[in-house]
């Protein structure tokens, strides 16, 4: 009986750790996606500014 309780306790602790890890990974992935989108926007703005500068400087 005691072994079974100990086994159950270990499984619950393992599940809690894995749940926490999963939560942290999801948060990190969301942050990564947000940063990628931010960089895409910045790159698009830089490209837009560069092409308009190139176009106007050719006149």
PDB file with one MODEL, atoms N, CA, C and O in Angstrom:
MODEL        1
ATOM      1  N   UNK A   1       0.821  -1.196   0.000  1.00  0.00           N
ATOM      2  CA  UNK A   1       0.000   0.000   0.000  1.00  0.00           C
ATOM      3  C   UNK A   1       0.869   1.266   0.000  1.00  0.00           C
ATOM      4  O   UNK A   1       0.600   2.225  -0.724  1.00  0.00           O
ATOM      5  N   UNK A   2       1.903   1.239   0.822  1.00  0.00           N
ATOM      6  CA  UNK A   2       2.804   2.389   0.912  1.00  0.00           C
ATOM      7  C   UNK A   2       3.556   2.581  -0.394  1.00  0.00           C
ATOM      8  O   UNK A   2       3.752   3.710  -0.841  1.00  0.00           O
ATOM      9  N   UNK A   3       3.984   1.466  -1.014  1.00  0.00           N
ATOM     10  CA  UNK A   3       4.683   1.550  -2.288  1.00  0.00           C
ATOM     11  C   UNK A   3       3.775   2.153  -3.363  1.00  0.00           C
ATOM     12  O   UNK A   3       4.217   2.949  -4.191  1.00  0.00           O
ATOM     13  N   UNK A   4       2.509   1.761  -3.335  1.00  0.00           N
ATOM     14  CA  UNK A   4       1.565   2.254  -4.319  1.00  0.00           C
ATOM     15  C   UNK A   4       1.351   3.765  -4.161  1.00  0.00           C
ATOM     16  O   UNK A   4       1.270   4.494  -5.149  1.00  0.00           O
ATOM     17  N   UNK A   5       1.261   4.220  -2.919  1.00  0.00           N
ATOM     18  CA  UNK A   5       1.102   5.659  -2.663  1.00  0.00           C
ATOM     19  C   UNK A   5       2.324   6.427  -3.134  1.00  0.00           C
ATOM     20  O   UNK A   5       2.212   7.510  -3.708  1.00  0.00           O
ATOM     21  N   UNK A   6       3.496   5.851  -2.883  1.00  0.00           N
ATOM     22  CA  UNK A   6       4.753   6.483  -3.290  1.00  0.00           C
ATOM     23  C   UNK A   6       4.839   6.558  -4.819  1.00  0.00           C
ATOM     24  O   UNK A   6       5.268   7.565  -5.382  1.00  0.00           O
ATOM     25  N   UNK A   7       4.427   5.481  -5.469  1.00  0.00           N
ATOM     26  CA  UNK A   7       4.433   5.433  -6.922  1.00  0.00           C
ATOM     27  C   UNK A   7       3.475   6.489  -7.494  1.00  0.00           C
ATOM     28  O   UNK A   7       3.802   7.193  -8.449  1.00  0.00           O
ATOM     29  N   UNK A   8       2.296   6.579  -6.890  1.00  0.00           N
ATOM     30  CA  UNK A   8       1.303   7.554  -7.337  1.00  0.00           C
ATOM     31  C   UNK A   8       1.827   8.974  -7.134  1.00  0.00           C
ATOM     32  O   UNK A   8       1.649   9.836  -7.996  1.00  0.00           O
ATOM     33  N   UNK A   9       2.468   9.211  -5.999  1.00  0.00           N
ATOM     34  CA  UNK A   9       3.026  10.527  -5.705  1.00  0.00           C
ATOM     35  C   UNK A   9       4.087  10.912  -6.744  1.00  0.00           C
ATOM     36  O   UNK A   9       4.125  12.051  -7.210  1.00  0.00           O
ATOM     37  N   UNK A  10       4.937   9.960  -7.097  1.00  0.00           N
ATOM     38  CA  UNK A  10       5.982  10.220  -8.091  1.00  0.00           C
ATOM     39  C   UNK A  10       5.369  10.523  -9.460  1.00  0.00           C
ATOM     40  O   UNK A  10       5.841  11.406 -10.176  1.00  0.00           O
ATOM     41  N   UNK A  11       4.318   9.787  -9.815  1.00  0.00           N
ATOM     42  CA  UNK A  11       3.646  10.036 -11.092  1.00  0.00           C
ATOM     43  C   UNK A  11       3.002  11.426 -11.122  1.00  0.00           C
ATOM     44  O   UNK A  11       3.069  12.120 -12.136  1.00  0.00           O
ATOM     45  N   UNK A  12       2.394  11.819 -10.037  1.00  0.00           N
ATOM     46  CA  UNK A  12       1.778  13.143  -9.947  1.00  0.00           C
ATOM     47  C   UNK A  12       2.846  14.228 -10.047  1.00  0.00           C
ATOM     48  O   UNK A  12       2.642  15.233 -10.728  1.00  0.00           O
ATOM     49  N   UNK A  13       3.975  14.039  -9.382  1.00  0.00           N
ATOM     50  CA  UNK A  13       5.071  15.006  -9.456  1.00  0.00           C
ATOM     51  C   UNK A  13       5.643  15.085 -10.869  1.00  0.00           C
ATOM     52  O   UNK A  13       5.950  16.169 -11.365  1.00  0.00           O
ATOM     53  N   UNK A  14       5.781  13.924 -11.510  1.00  0.00           N
ATOM     54  CA  UNK A  14       6.296  13.892 -12.879  1.00  0.00           C
ATOM     55  C   UNK A  14       5.328  14.623 -13.812  1.00  0.00           C
ATOM     56  O   UNK A  14       5.754  15.406 -14.661  1.00  0.00           O
ATOM     57  N   UNK A  15       4.045  14.369 -13.658  1.00  0.00           N
ATOM     58  CA  UNK A  15       3.035  15.040 -14.480  1.00  0.00           C
ATOM     59  C   UNK A  15       3.082  16.555 -14.262  1.00  0.00           C
ATOM     60  O   UNK A  15       2.978  17.323 -15.218  1.00  0.00           O
ATOM     61  N   UNK A  16       3.236  16.977 -13.025  1.00  0.00           N
ATOM     62  CA  UNK A  16       3.312  18.410 -12.714  1.00  0.00           C
ATOM     63  C   UNK A  16       4.540  19.044 -13.366  1.00  0.00           C
ATOM     64  O   UNK A  16       4.453  20.138 -13.924  1.00  0.00           O
ATOM     65  N   UNK A  17       5.681  18.360 -13.296  1.00  0.00           N
ATOM     66  CA  UNK A  17       6.906  18.868 -13.936  1.00  0.00           C
ATOM     67  C   UNK A  17       6.719  18.979 -15.445  1.00  0.00           C
ATOM     68  O   UNK A  17       7.056  19.995 -16.052  1.00  0.00           O
ATOM     69  N   UNK A  18       6.174  17.914 -16.043  1.00  0.00           N
ATOM     70  CA  UNK A  18       5.978  17.913 -17.492  1.00  0.00           C
ATOM     71  C   UNK A  18       4.976  18.979 -17.924  1.00  0.00           C
ATOM     72  O   UNK A  18       5.130  19.594 -18.979  1.00  0.00           O
ATOM     73  N   UNK A  19       3.954  19.192 -17.109  1.00  0.00           N
ATOM     74  CA  UNK A  19       2.973  20.236 -17.405  1.00  0.00           C
ATOM     75  C   UNK A  19       3.632  21.609 -17.351  1.00  0.00           C
ATOM     76  O   UNK A  19       3.374  22.461 -18.201  1.00  0.00           O
ATOM     77  N   UNK A  20       4.476  21.820 -16.359  1.00  0.00           N
ATOM     78  CA  UNK A  20       5.195  23.085 -16.227  1.00  0.00           C
ATOM     79  C   UNK A  20       6.139  23.296 -17.404  1.00  0.00           C
ATOM     80  O   UNK A  20       6.217  24.395 -17.952  1.00  0.00           O
ATOM     81  N   UNK A  21       6.848  22.256 -17.789  1.00  0.00           N
ATOM     82  CA  UNK A  21       7.763  22.331 -18.936  1.00  0.00           C
ATOM     83  C   UNK A  21       6.986  22.653 -20.198  1.00  0.00           C
ATOM     84  O   UNK A  21       7.403  23.497 -20.991  1.00  0.00           O
ATOM     85  N   UNK A  22       5.861  21.986 -20.386  1.00  0.00           N
ATOM     86  CA  UNK A  22       5.021  22.216 -21.560  1.00  0.00           C
ATOM     87  C   UNK A  22       4.530  23.667 -21.590  1.00  0.00           C
ATOM     88  O   UNK A  22       4.533  24.311 -22.639  1.00  0.00           O
ATOM     89  N   UNK A  23       4.115  24.164 -20.442  1.00  0.00           N
ATOM     90  CA  UNK A  23       3.646  25.554 -20.342  1.00  0.00           C
ATOM     91  C   UNK A  23       4.775  26.520 -20.705  1.00  0.00           C
ATOM     92  O   UNK A  23       4.565  27.479 -21.448  1.00  0.00           O
ATOM     93  N   UNK A  24       5.958  26.264 -20.181  1.00  0.00           N
ATOM     94  CA  UNK A  24       7.108  27.126 -20.475  1.00  0.00           C
ATOM     95  C   UNK A  24       7.473  27.090 -21.955  1.00  0.00           C
ATOM     96  O   UNK A  24       7.808  28.119 -22.541  1.00  0.00           O
ATOM     97  N   UNK A  25       7.407  25.905 -22.556  1.00  0.00           N
ATOM     98  CA  UNK A  25       7.710  25.783 -23.977  1.00  0.00           C
ATOM     99  C   UNK A  25       6.694  26.549 -24.825  1.00  0.00           C
ATOM    100  O   UNK A  25       7.063  27.209 -25.797  1.00  0.00           O
ATOM    101  N   UNK A  26       5.431  26.460 -24.458  1.00  0.00           N
ATOM    102  CA  UNK A  26       4.382  27.187 -25.197  1.00  0.00           C
ATOM    103  C   UNK A  26       4.598  28.694 -25.084  1.00  0.00           C
ATOM    104  O   UNK A  26       4.441  29.422 -26.065  1.00  0.00           O
ATOM    105  N   UNK A  27       4.954  29.159 -23.898  1.00  0.00           N
ATOM    106  CA  UNK A  27       5.222  30.589 -23.708  1.00  0.00           C
ATOM    107  C   UNK A  27       6.433  31.025 -24.536  1.00  0.00           C
ATOM    108  O   UNK A  27       6.418  32.086 -25.159  1.00  0.00           O
ATOM    109  N   UNK A  28       7.474  30.201 -24.535  1.00  0.00           N
ATOM    110  CA  UNK A  28       8.679  30.530 -25.304  1.00  0.00           C
ATOM    111  C   UNK A  28       8.372  30.549 -26.797  1.00  0.00           C
ATOM    112  O   UNK A  28       8.869  31.410 -27.522  1.00  0.00           O
ATOM    113  N   UNK A  29       7.565  29.615 -27.253  1.00  0.00           N
ATOM    114  CA  UNK A  29       7.189  29.572 -28.665  1.00  0.00           C
ATOM    115  C   UNK A  29       6.375  30.809 -29.049  1.00  0.00           C
ATOM    116  O   UNK A  29       6.590  31.392 -30.111  1.00  0.00           O
ATOM    117  N   UNK A  30       5.454  31.202 -28.192  1.00  0.00           N
ATOM    118  CA  UNK A  30       4.662  32.407 -28.455  1.00  0.00           C
ATOM    119  C   UNK A  30       5.555  33.639 -28.531  1.00  0.00           C
ATOM    120  O   UNK A  30       5.385  34.488 -29.407  1.00  0.00           O
ATOM    121  N   UNK A  31       6.496  33.729 -27.618  1.00  0.00           N
ATOM    122  CA  UNK A  31       7.437  34.859 -27.614  1.00  0.00           C
ATOM    123  C   UNK A  31       8.286  34.847 -28.882  1.00  0.00           C
ATOM    124  O   UNK A  31       8.528  35.893 -29.483  1.00  0.00           O
ATOM    125  N   UNK A  32       8.734  33.668 -29.283  1.00  0.00           N
ATOM    126  CA  UNK A  32       9.542  33.536 -30.507  1.00  0.00           C
ATOM    127  C   UNK A  32       8.721  33.982 -31.715  1.00  0.00           C
ATOM    128  O   UNK A  32       9.220  34.721 -32.563  1.00  0.00           O
ATOM    129  N   UNK A  33       7.477  33.542 -31.799  1.00  0.00           N
ATOM    130  CA  UNK A  33       6.611  33.926 -32.916  1.00  0.00           C
ATOM    131  C   UNK A  33       6.375  35.434 -32.939  1.00  0.00           C
ATOM    132  O   UNK A  33       6.349  36.051 -34.004  1.00  0.00           O
ATOM    133  N   UNK A  34       6.204  36.021 -31.756  1.00  0.00           N
ATOM    134  CA  UNK A  34       6.001  37.468 -31.660  1.00  0.00           C
ATOM    135  C   UNK A  34       7.234  38.220 -32.154  1.00  0.00           C
ATOM    136  O   UNK A  34       7.124  39.198 -32.893  1.00  0.00           O
ATOM    137  N   UNK A  35       8.410  37.751 -31.734  1.00  0.00           N
ATOM    138  CA  UNK A  35       9.660  38.389 -32.156  1.00  0.00           C
ATOM    139  C   UNK A  35       9.885  38.241 -33.658  1.00  0.00           C
ATOM    140  O   UNK A  35      10.347  39.175 -34.313  1.00  0.00           O
ATOM    141  N   UNK A  36       9.563  37.078 -34.201  1.00  0.00           N
ATOM    142  CA  UNK A  36       9.703  36.870 -35.644  1.00  0.00           C
ATOM    143  C   UNK A  36       8.795  37.839 -36.398  1.00  0.00           C
ATOM    144  O   UNK A  36       9.214  38.439 -37.388  1.00  0.00           O
ATOM    145  N   UNK A  37       7.567  37.993 -35.940  1.00  0.00           N
ATOM    146  CA  UNK A  37       6.639  38.917 -36.609  1.00  0.00           C
ATOM    147  C   UNK A  37       7.142  40.353 -36.507  1.00  0.00           C
ATOM    148  O   UNK A  37       7.042  41.124 -37.461  1.00  0.00           O
ATOM    149  N   UNK A  38       7.679  40.702 -35.350  1.00  0.00           N
ATOM    150  CA  UNK A  38       8.239  42.042 -35.162  1.00  0.00           C
ATOM    151  C   UNK A  38       9.405  42.277 -36.138  1.00  0.00           C
ATOM    152  O   UNK A  38       9.505  43.343 -36.745  1.00  0.00           O
ATOM    153  N   UNK A  39      10.271  41.289 -36.282  1.00  0.00           N
ATOM    154  CA  UNK A  39      11.395  41.403 -37.210  1.00  0.00           C
ATOM    155  C   UNK A  39      10.919  41.484 -38.659  1.00  0.00           C
ATOM    156  O   UNK A  39      11.482  42.231 -39.460  1.00  0.00           O
ATOM    157  N   UNK A  40       9.888  40.718 -38.995  1.00  0.00           N
ATOM    158  CA  UNK A  40       9.330  40.780 -40.358  1.00  0.00           C
ATOM    159  C   UNK A  40       8.830  42.188 -40.670  1.00  0.00           C
ATOM    160  O   UNK A  40       9.077  42.726 -41.749  1.00  0.00           O
ATOM    161  N   UNK A  41       8.126  42.767 -39.711  1.00  0.00           N
ATOM    162  CA  UNK A  41       7.598  44.111 -39.899  1.00  0.00           C
ATOM    163  C   UNK A  41       8.737  45.117 -40.065  1.00  0.00           C
ATOM    164  O   UNK A  41       8.694  45.982 -40.940  1.00  0.00           O
ATOM    165  N   UNK A  42       9.738  44.992 -39.226  1.00  0.00           N
ATOM    166  CA  UNK A  42      10.886  45.892 -39.296  1.00  0.00           C
ATOM    167  C   UNK A  42      11.615  45.739 -40.629  1.00  0.00           C
ATOM    168  O   UNK A  42      12.013  46.729 -41.241  1.00  0.00           O
ATOM    169  N   UNK A  43      11.785  44.510 -41.068  1.00  0.00           N
ATOM    170  CA  UNK A  43      12.442  44.255 -42.341  1.00  0.00           C
ATOM    171  C   UNK A  43      11.621  44.825 -43.502  1.00  0.00           C
ATOM    172  O   UNK A  43      12.176  45.414 -44.430  1.00  0.00           O
ATOM    173  N   UNK A  44      10.315  44.649 -43.444  1.00  0.00           N
ATOM    174  CA  UNK A  44       9.442  45.193 -44.488  1.00  0.00           C
ATOM    175  C   UNK A  44       9.552  46.712 -44.528  1.00  0.00           C
ATOM    176  O   UNK A  44       9.608  47.303 -45.606  1.00  0.00           O
ATOM    177  N   UNK A  45       9.582  47.339 -43.372  1.00  0.00           N
ATOM    178  CA  UNK A  45       9.721  48.800 -43.321  1.00  0.00           C
ATOM    179  C   UNK A  45      11.071  49.247 -43.869  1.00  0.00           C
ATOM    180  O   UNK A  45      11.151  50.228 -44.608  1.00  0.00           O
ATOM    181  N   UNK A  46      12.123  48.536 -43.511  1.00  0.00           N
ATOM    182  CA  UNK A  46      13.451  48.878 -44.026  1.00  0.00           C
ATOM    183  C   UNK A  46      13.501  48.724 -45.542  1.00  0.00           C
ATOM    184  O   UNK A  46      14.057  49.571 -46.241  1.00  0.00           O
ATOM    185  N   UNK A  47      12.924  47.655 -46.035  1.00  0.00           N
ATOM    186  CA  UNK A  47      12.902  47.415 -47.473  1.00  0.00           C
ATOM    187  C   UNK A  47      12.102  48.503 -48.184  1.00  0.00           C
ATOM    188  O   UNK A  47      12.513  49.017 -49.224  1.00  0.00           O
ATOM    189  N   UNK A  48      10.940  48.849 -47.598  1.00  0.00           N
ATOM    190  CA  UNK A  48      10.090  49.878 -48.184  1.00  0.00           C
ATOM    191  C   UNK A  48      10.826  51.217 -48.208  1.00  0.00           C
ATOM    192  O   UNK A  48      10.791  51.925 -49.214  1.00  0.00           O
ATOM    193  N   UNK A  49      11.478  51.562 -47.125  1.00  0.00           N
ATOM    194  CA  UNK A  49      12.229  52.816 -47.054  1.00  0.00           C
ATOM    195  C   UNK A  49      13.397  52.819 -48.041  1.00  0.00           C
ATOM    196  O   UNK A  49      13.678  53.832 -48.681  1.00  0.00           O
ATOM    197  N   UNK A  50      14.068  51.684 -48.154  1.00  0.00           N
ATOM    198  CA  UNK A  50      15.214  51.578 -49.047  1.00  0.00           C
ATOM    199  C   UNK A  50      14.786  51.703 -50.512  1.00  0.00           C
ATOM    200  O   UNK A  50      15.441  52.389 -51.297  1.00  0.00           O
ATOM    201  N   UNK A  51      13.700  51.048 -50.873  1.00  0.00           N
ATOM    202  CA  UNK A  51      13.260  51.114 -52.274  1.00  0.00           C
ATOM    203  C   UNK A  51      12.742  52.501 -52.619  1.00  0.00           C
ATOM    204  O   UNK A  51      12.949  52.974 -53.736  1.00  0.00           O
ATOM    205  N   UNK A  52      12.070  53.163 -51.677  1.00  0.00           N
ATOM    206  CA  UNK A  52      11.585  54.516 -51.980  1.00  0.00           C
ATOM    207  C   UNK A  52      12.758  55.489 -52.070  1.00  0.00           C
ATOM    208  O   UNK A  52      12.727  56.422 -52.872  1.00  0.00           O
ATOM    209  N   UNK A  53      13.783  55.281 -51.260  1.00  0.00           N
ATOM    210  CA  UNK A  53      14.969  56.132 -51.308  1.00  0.00           C
ATOM    211  C   UNK A  53      15.704  55.929 -52.635  1.00  0.00           C
ATOM    212  O   UNK A  53      16.143  56.888 -53.269  1.00  0.00           O
ATOM    213  N   UNK A  54      15.828  54.666 -53.040  1.00  0.00           N
ATOM    214  CA  UNK A  54      16.499  54.359 -54.302  1.00  0.00           C
ATOM    215  C   UNK A  54      15.737  54.958 -55.473  1.00  0.00           C
ATOM    216  O   UNK A  54      16.342  55.473 -56.414  1.00  0.00           O
ATOM    217  N   UNK A  55      14.419  54.892 -55.418  1.00  0.00           N
ATOM    218  CA  UNK A  55      13.591  55.399 -56.506  1.00  0.00           C
ATOM    219  C   UNK A  55      13.700  56.925 -56.620  1.00  0.00           C
ATOM    220  O   UNK A  55      13.859  57.467 -57.714  1.00  0.00           O
ATOM    221  N   UNK A  56      13.613  57.607 -55.474  1.00  0.00           N
ATOM    222  CA  UNK A  56      13.655  59.073 -55.512  1.00  0.00           C
ATOM    223  C   UNK A  56      15.061  59.580 -55.800  1.00  0.00           C
ATOM    224  O   UNK A  56      15.212  60.646 -56.396  1.00  0.00           O
ATOM    225  N   UNK A  57      16.083  58.854 -55.399  1.00  0.00           N
ATOM    226  CA  UNK A  57      17.448  59.331 -55.654  1.00  0.00           C
ATOM    227  C   UNK A  57      17.845  59.153 -57.116  1.00  0.00           C
ATOM    228  O   UNK A  57      18.831  59.738 -57.566  1.00  0.00           O
ATOM    229  N   UNK A  58      17.093  58.356 -57.855  1.00  0.00           N
ATOM    230  CA  UNK A  58      17.440  58.159 -59.259  1.00  0.00           C
ATOM    231  C   UNK A  58      16.994  59.334 -60.129  1.00  0.00           C
ATOM    232  O   UNK A  58      17.388  59.425 -61.292  1.00  0.00           O
ATOM    233  N   UNK A  59      16.176  60.234 -59.578  1.00  0.00           N
ATOM    234  CA  UNK A  59      15.710  61.402 -60.357  1.00  0.00           C
ATOM    235  C   UNK A  59      16.612  62.588 -60.193  1.00  0.00           C
ATOM    236  O   UNK A  59      16.360  63.641 -60.778  1.00  0.00           O
TER     237      UNK A  59
ENDMDL
END
